[in-house]
Structures are given as structure tokens and as C-alpha cells.
């Protein structure tokens, strides 16, 4: 059992590769469902959020704590799906949210610009000049989203285990290479990787519940014990604010205990510092 994320540029056949891989492995293939789930919590029509993804990240600033809420809801929705295992996910910075999970095979699909222009001309019945402009604009916007919201450059090859150039590969070839790679022991689900994912999901669920109340909140989790810190809350307000935050967090399914601020674990195994986002 494994998890595969596929990062792709616009019209680079990444979607087709993802669907082919999922079909060959018998895995679920997800992308837009994450957007739909996040949109429900975001409380705006899905189509508007979808359009926002093709605009500058500043569009989210029209909403109260828009960027923080967007990232929090997308993270929670993705991790809930990933927890089911045997998943191929393409789109919306999956590699960013899953960077610390050991059993995730992270793929980047790229395609020759001239081939993309040719496909766009045929698909949209437009001139080469217009097709090139549209593709460049879309690529620039995707990169802006990565840099502005996540602090990562989607073109940075270090983020991926494998980068595949579709120019000299068929969709079937690319899918076959990915299917072979994911069989390696490093990408198999283990008890340890399941715990890491469980902790990440619980932290994400608590963060999503709190993000409206405290958009800069920092949450970590370890076996049901949730540590919470908010470095922007003034010290003279922390007691009331943290009591409210603690009450919300305690009602999240799976939370056994809530630790506010910097405290040392009673089992003395390690010190949790929630003011550092792990």
C-alpha cells in the first residue's frame, strides 16, 4: 500500500498519467474532490474558488483570513483522503502537504512547450501565439501560488523523487515507470508511516477547527495529545483566548488531551514546542 502524488503543469498530460497509474495499480485517483470538500468549509461556491485558483493568490485576501483558511482546509481534506491509502493524487500542491510522510512517492510531470502549444492550438482552435501566451500565463500563476501560499517553487526538482519529461515518453511509459518505482520498499506503508499520518491528520483537523478563531495558530499532535500555540496572541489576553481555543480543540474527534503553550511531556520522552511548526 502506497501514496503517489503527481505535480504537473497545465496541459502536460499529468492528469492522464495519474489516471493510468491509478488504473494499473487499482488505486483511487483524486484531485477535484479535495477542492470540493475544502470549498464547503470555505463557505463559498466551488466554482468561485476554482476560478480563484487561476488568479493571483491575492484573490484570497478578499476573504477574512482567506489564505490561512484555504491552506488549512485543503490540508485537512487531502490528509483525510490520503489516510485511506492506495491513492494517486494530482494537483493542488500535494507534495507540499505530504513532504514529511515517508511512504509518499512524489512525481513531477513536465512536457515540452512546443508540444503543449501544439495541443492547445488543436484543442482550443486558436493561434500559436495565443496558445503560448495562455500556457505561459497559467504556468506563472501556478508558480505564484506555490511561492505565495506554501513558500515552495513547484519547479524545484528537489521536491520530487522522480521528474518525468513526457516529450520522449508515452503516457503508458510514464505510468509504467511510476508503477515500478512505487513497488520499492521505501514507499510501502508501515506502522511508523501510519502513525506519522495519523498525527498529521489530527493536527490538521484541529487547525481547521481553529483557523477562523486564530489564523496563525500552530498545532502539532502525538498519539492524540495535541499541542497548541499562538505566537501572535498578546500575553495579557492569552488565558481567555487559549481557554476558548482549548475548548474547541477538545471537541475534535480523536483528541485525548490538549496542551497549551510550551510544556514538557509528562512521560519525559520529548519536549513539545508548539511555537515551531513541525
KAUR-V63427 format. One record per residue. N is the residue number from 0. SS is DSSP state (@ for helix, = for strand, . for the rest). D_FIRST is the distance of its C-alpha to the first C-alpha in Angstrom with 1 decimal. Layout:
BEGIN
((N:SS:D_FIRST) (N:SS:D_FIRST))
END
This chain:
BEGIN
((0:.:0.0) (1:.:3.8) (2:=:7.3) (3:=:10.2) (4:=:13.8) (5:=:16.7) (6:=:20.2) (7:=:23.1) (8:.:26.8) (9:.:28.7) (10:.:28.9) (11:.:26.9) (12:.:24.7) (13:@:21.6) (14:@:21.1) (15:@:21.5) (16:@:19.0) (17:@:16.4) (18:@:17.1) (19:@:17.1) (20:@:13.7) (21:@:12.3) (22:@:14.6) (23:@:13.6) (24:@:9.8) (25:.:10.6) (26:.:9.2) (27:=:11.7) (28:=:14.1) (29:=:16.1) (30:.:19.1) (31:@:22.4) (32:@:21.2) (33:@:20.8) (34:@:24.4) (35:@:25.6) (36:@:24.3) (37:@:25.7) (38:@:28.9) (39:@:29.5) (40:@:29.6) (41:@:31.5) (42:.:34.1) (43:.:35.1) (44:.:34.6) (45:@:31.4) (46:@:33.4) (47:@:35.3) (48:@:32.2) (49:@:30.9) (50:@:34.3) (51:@:34.2) (52:.:31.2) (53:.:33.5) (54:.:36.2) (55:.:36.8) (56:@:34.8) (57:@:38.2) (58:@:38.0) (59:@:36.0) (60:@:39.0) (61:@:40.8) (62:.:38.8) (63:.:39.3) (64:.:36.7) (65:@:35.0) (66:@:32.9) (67:@:31.7) (68:@:30.9) (69:@:29.1) (70:@:26.8) (71:@:26.2) (72:@:25.4) (73:@:23.1) (74:@:21.1) (75:@:20.9) (76:@:20.0) (77:@:17.2) (78:@:15.7) (79:@:16.0) (80:@:14.0) (81:@:11.2) (82:.:11.1) (83:.:9.8) (84:.:6.4) (85:.:5.4) (86:=:8.7) (87:=:11.3) (88:=:14.2) (89:=:17.6) (90:.:20.8) (91:.:22.4) (92:.:21.5) (93:@:17.8) (94:@:17.9) (95:@:20.7) (96:@:19.1) (97:.:15.9) (98:.:17.8) (99:.:17.4) (100:.:13.7) (101:.:12.6) (102:.:8.9) (103:=:10.2) (104:=:11.5) (105:=:14.9) (106:=:16.9) (107:=:20.5) (108:=:22.2) (109:=:26.0) (110:.:28.7) (111:.:32.3) (112:@:34.7) (113:@:37.1) (114:@:34.6) (115:@:33.5) (116:@:37.2) (117:@:37.8) (118:@:35.0) (119:@:36.3) (120:@:39.8) (121:@:38.9) (122:@:36.7) (123:@:39.2) (124:.:42.4) (125:.:43.5) (126:.:45.1) (127:@:43.3) (128:@:44.8) (129:@:43.4) (130:@:40.0) (131:@:39.8) (132:@:41.0) (133:@:38.4) (134:@:35.5) (135:@:36.8) (136:@:37.3) (137:@:33.8) (138:@:32.4) (139:@:34.7) (140:@:33.8) (141:@:30.0) (142:@:30.9) (143:@:33.2) (144:@:30.6) (145:@:28.3) (146:@:31.3) (147:@:33.0) (148:@:30.2) (149:@:27.6) (150:.:29.8) (151:.:27.7) (152:.:28.7) (153:.:26.1) (154:.:27.8) (155:.:27.1) (156:@:24.9) (157:@:24.1) (158:@:21.7) (159:.:19.3) (160:.:17.5) (161:=:18.8) (162:=:21.8) (163:=:22.5) (164:=:26.0) (165:@:26.1) (166:@:29.8) (167:@:29.4) (168:.:26.0) (169:.:25.5) (170:@:22.7) (171:@:21.3) (172:@:21.7) (173:@:19.9) (174:@:16.9) (175:@:16.9) (176:@:17.1) (177:@:14.1) (178:@:12.0) (179:@:13.3) (180:@:12.9) (181:.:9.1) (182:.:9.0) (183:.:10.9) (184:@:10.3) (185:@:11.2) (186:@:8.2) (187:.:5.7) (188:.:5.5) (189:.:8.8) (190:@:11.7) (191:@:13.5) (192:@:11.2) (193:@:11.0) (194:@:14.7) (195:@:15.3) (196:@:13.7) (197:@:15.7) (198:@:18.8) (199:@:18.5) (200:@:18.1) (201:@:21.1) (202:@:23.1) (203:@:22.5) (204:@:23.6) (205:@:26.7) (206:@:27.5) (207:@:27.4) (208:@:29.8) (209:@:32.1) (210:.:32.2) (211:.:35.2) (212:.:37.1) (213:.:36.3) (214:.:34.7) (215:.:34.6) (216:.:32.9) (217:=:30.5) (218:=:27.9) (219:=:25.6) (220:=:23.8) (221:=:23.0) (222:.:22.1) (223:.:24.0) (224:=:26.9) (225:=:27.6) (226:=:29.9) (227:=:31.9) (228:=:34.5) (229:.:36.5) (230:.:38.5) (231:.:40.6) (232:.:42.1) (233:.:45.7) (234:@:46.3) (235:@:49.0) (236:@:46.7) (237:@:43.6) (238:@:44.5) (239:@:44.8) (240:@:41.9) (241:@:39.5) (242:@:40.6) (243:@:39.7) (244:@:36.3) (245:@:35.6) (246:@:36.5) (247:@:34.0) (248:@:31.2) (249:@:31.9) (250:.:31.4) (251:.:27.8) (252:.:25.5) (253:.:23.8) (254:.:26.5) (255:.:28.2) (256:=:30.6) (257:=:31.8) (258:=:33.4) (259:=:35.8) (260:.:36.8) (261:.:36.4) (262:=:36.2) (263:=:35.3) (264:.:32.8) (265:.:34.8) (266:.:32.6) (267:.:33.7) (268:.:30.2) (269:.:30.4) (270:=:32.3) (271:=:30.7) (272:.:32.4) (273:.:31.4) (274:.:33.7) (275:.:31.3) (276:.:28.2) (277:.:25.3))
END
